[in-house]
Amino acid sequence: MAIIQSVLDTDLYKFTTSYAYSKLYPRAYGQFRFIDRGKTTYPHGFAEELKKEIQEMSKLALTKDEASFLYRELPYLPPTYIDFVRGFRFDPEEVKVEQDAEGHLSIIAEGLLYRVTLWETPILALVSELYYKMLGAQPDMEYTERTIISKARKLAEHGITFSMFGMRRRFSAAIEDRVTELLKEHAAGYLFGTSNVYYAYKHGLRVSGTHPHEWIQFHGAMFGYKMANYMAMEDWINVYDGDLGTVLTDTYTTDVFMRNFSKKHAMLFTSLRHDSGDPLQFTEKVIARYRELRVDPTIKYIIFSDGLDPERAIEIANYCKGRIGASFGIGTNFSNDVGNGVRPMNIVMKLWKCKMTEKERWNPCVKLSDVDGKHTGEPEEIELAQRTLGLPVQI
């Protein structure tokens, strides 16, 4: 049986970003590249097995019930876009998979951005599950269920509102399914939702998510690094008119973002998402910026989502208490804590280059993290972005 069983088995931000591209930049092209920060050596024949799974995805089609779910639960997506999803088919010709003699993996997805963006999270989930499958790794289900129930109850006891953000590095689809079910049962109403649209559909949960680094990377490549955050926020507002009011801050470092974060944006966006760097220092920067803009931080939220577990979430929530709202997106710690010595993979898929139309030349895309060593992109372009933004040059 194929690993990906539904077009909805993806993160919410893939649909919301796809629609934003289709509305504002329908002729734009992009290329995504797979990055394995752990430099994993994959089993012999891995690329061929992955190609088979990607080919199987071409058979997927949205069901009538799934379409009804999108109409009902995602009202900010217009009927025209949901009709597009109903007719959408993954095209394996957009994806190139290779494995070198040492076992390292290369994956490139290229095409119209409103289409090709939809490959990102399913490919990461495929790589993760297929890797464990080919190694013969097995989850300890007794450990997994006991641990998840304990985590859910601990978060509920401390009044922590959280969402499940675990698709991209999950052990398997079956584990994400079961973990989502257990969180719903044992978190006593503190589970806000899940970013996985399919499991929200299956388990009757709220679909929860934000927008991704790629949206800001695209704007950086098209409009320049100094205008990237500003233009990305303006375009998001133009598309969603106040819905989906969470914005990422670290695509070109949080300090640069704060320069672009105006009073208008502070009022229109309900929350900022933390995804790299020290969360407590980030909290101080956010509160200081809101106060500088004469916006009460206690009516705003930070969504924390960087490598969290329940203990860290509780610590951060206590730090924020009475000063600014805090919610949490917990991912791999839920979907890939299965015992038996299994360790989660450190894999991502990033927008590498883009162009406004097919005939134009490619523009390189970069991401500058708040953490040294996590920048992505061509080294010379990373250096150019850092110099342009007045940041220390550190590739």
Protein Blocks (a to p, Z undefined) as FASTA:
>chain_A
ZZblcfklccfklmmmmmmmmmmmmmbccddddddfkopacdehklmmmmmmmmmmmmgc
cdfklmmmmmmmmmmbcfklmmmmmmpccdfklpccdddfkopacddddddfklmmmmmm
mmmmmmmmmmmmmnopacdfklmmmmmmmmmmmmmmnopacdddkkmmgfblklmmmmmm
mmmmmnnopanbdfblklmmmnopacdddddfklmmmmmmmnojklmmmmmmmmmmmmnn
opapaccfklnojklmmmmmcfklmmmpmbdcdfedjfklmmmmmmmmmmmnopafklpc
cddfehpafklmmmmmmmmgokaccddddfklmmmcggjoiacdddddddfbdcfbfklc
cdddddddfbehiagcdfklmmmmmmmnopacdZZ
